[in-house]
Amino acid sequence: MQGQGVQWLEVNEGQHGQRLDNYLLGRLKGAPKSLVYRIIRRGEVRVNKGRAKAETRLATGDMVRVPPLRLAPEEAVQEVSENLKNLLASSVLAESHDWLAINKPAGLAVHGGSGVKIGLIEALRQVRYDLPFLELVHRLDRDTSGCLLLAKSREGLLALNTAIKDKHMDKRYLALVEGRWPARRDWVAAPLARYDAGNGERRVRVERDGKRSRTLFNVRETFVRATLVEASPITGRTHQIRVHAAHVGHPLLNDAKYGSHEGVRISAQLGLDRLFLHAHSLGFEDPRSGRPIELKARLDPALDAVLVRAREAR
């Protein structure tokens, strides 16, 4: 392990507008994601001598204080298996000069850390070694599949981050939820807050003083004991779709964090062995040309098979 004292990092022009967590993950090679978030949460990371949050946007000239850390050498990053290389190479949906979109496989974390030896971004950097710049534009939970956007240039990253901030990026998910979702229910607006669930696990729940959160739900197909819905998160809170669905009594099937015992039983009957949450559509304007882009990610065959079984059970 390599030990380092206190570091003062200056944000350059090319890093202007980047989130603090993404900035540190890029600068602290070998640092687990869990460590980065822990030192931010504890206030050990300072921006211009003041405390900052993970989502704090940095500006040119900002000075970021990083506490003493013991990091694994960069050479210790795990080599990507041939199977994963082939999977990621075949998962590319589209790309341009400034961005790359993939159909993210379920079960793959976007970042390494917290017991995850290698994440999607580290793996893609090995697969696409021809790209000098590759950063996540947004994130998907480990167990969520579907459209994931990455930036191939600093300019593209800034433009796409701005699109998200200004709500000019349209994200739509398919989710299979417990029970019959009433056709009259469309908007779910409930403030969300993170909390410590014990053993270092962070979860999200509805709280009066939480952050304003809104999700639009549309029923796509109704089955005997479940409903396929399309969910459009207007705000981008952690686990927003999952918590909002559970809040109104229709948790996602096979959701280990926010699901129910009944959902586990229904999942077993349908042969569902993963969280049924898939980012199936992503719309935005190309940063360079302004042309509207609409990406679609096909459902995994295993999820298609679950829907077939749900229809047969009618």
Beta strands, then each sheet from edge to edge (+ up, - down):
strand 1: 2-4
strand 2: 7-10
strand 3: 46-47
strand 4: 50-51
strand 5: 63-66
strand 6: 69-71
strand 7: 92-95
strand 8: 99-104
strand 9: 135-136
strand 10: 145-151
strand 11: 170-178
strand 12: 187-189
strand 13: 192-196
strand 14: 202-206
strand 15: 214-222
strand 16: 226-233
strand 17: 277-285
strand 18: 292-296
sheet 1: 1+ 6-
sheet 2: 2+ 5- 3+ 4-
sheet 3: 7+ 8- 10+ 9-
sheet 4: 7+ 8- 10+ 17+ 11- 16+ 15- 12+
sheet 5: 7+ 8- 10+ 17+ 18-
sheet 6: 13+ 14-
end
